Amino acid sequence: MPLYLSRFSYTPETWARLIGHPEDRRQAAQSYIESVGGKLVGFWYAFGTHDGYTLWEAPDNVSMAAVALAITGGGALSAFETIVLLTVDDTLDALRRAGRVGYRAPGA
């Protein structure tokens, strides 16, 4: 199953609600991805530009997009970005295929 890395940031209001009522958001994230046949691989909070990161498995891009749209539509986040991850084998396959594309640089 494809892997997806999401990074997110909560709004100040969401942090205030979590301070008032601490909650393990892994359980919510797990239910979201399981609703489309996927799996939550990991969930972490962090210092820095983003408040947290999730690693998901989903059956396909449309399934992951559905989860991302549902989460961002909820209004608790100020930022949410999902990155499709490629395995090393997929990347090697892409490199081999890239050699057959025949790219020509502009003006060359």
N, C-alpha and C positions, 0 to 999 in steps of 0.2 A: 504494500500500500504506500502511496506517496507520502512524504513527510513535509510538514509546513512549520515554519518558525514564525510566530507572531510576537510583536513587541507592542506594548500598550502603555498608556499613561491615564491615570484616573483624573477626574476633575477635582478641584478642591472640595466641592460638596460631597463627592463620593468618599474622599478621605475622611471628612468630618463624620459621615454616617458610619464608616467602618471603625473610627475611633470610639464612637458612642455605642456601637454594637459590633465588636470584633466577629469576623466570620471567615471561615476557610473557603475561599472562592474556588479552590480546586474542585470541590464537589459540583458547583454550578458549571464550571468549564467542562467537566467530564460529562455531565448530562447533555450539554449542548452538542458535543461532538458525537456522542453515542446515538443521538437522535437521527444522525445521518449515516450511521454504520461505521463510525470511526472510533478512534481511541485517543485519550489524552496520555501522552508519553511523559510529559513533565511540565511543571509550573513553578516559576521562580520569581521572587521580587528582587529588585536591584537598586543600587544607587546609580545616578547618572541621568542621561537624557530621557530614558524610559523607566517607568515604575516597575514593569514586569515583563516576563517572557514566557511564552508557552510553546511547547513542542507537541504537535498533533500528527496523527495518522488519519487520513481521510481517503475514501474510495476514489475520489477524483476532484478536479478543480472546482466543479460546480457545487459539489457537496461542501467543500471548504468555504467557498464564496457564500453559500447560504448561511453557514455559521457566522462568518465574519459580518455579514449584513445584519443578522439578528443582533449580534453583540453591539455593533456600532449604532444601530437604531435605538438601542436602549437608553442612550444619553448619559451613561455613567463614565464614559471615557472621553478624554480630550484628544487622544491619538490612538490609532490602531493600524498596524501595518502587518501584512502577511507576506512571507517570502517562501516561494516554492523551493525546496531543497532537492538537489540531485545527488544520487549516489555516485561514488567514484566510477563504477562501471557505466552508469548512464553518461557521465562526463566523458569517459574514454570513447564511448560510442559517438557522442556528439562531436568530439574532436576528429574522429575518423570521417564522419559525414561532412564536417566543415571543409575538409580537404577536397571534397568533390563539388562544392558549391560554385567555385569559379568566381569569387568576389573580385571586382575591379575597383580600385580606389578612385574617387572623384578626380577628374582631370588627367587620369593616367591613360 
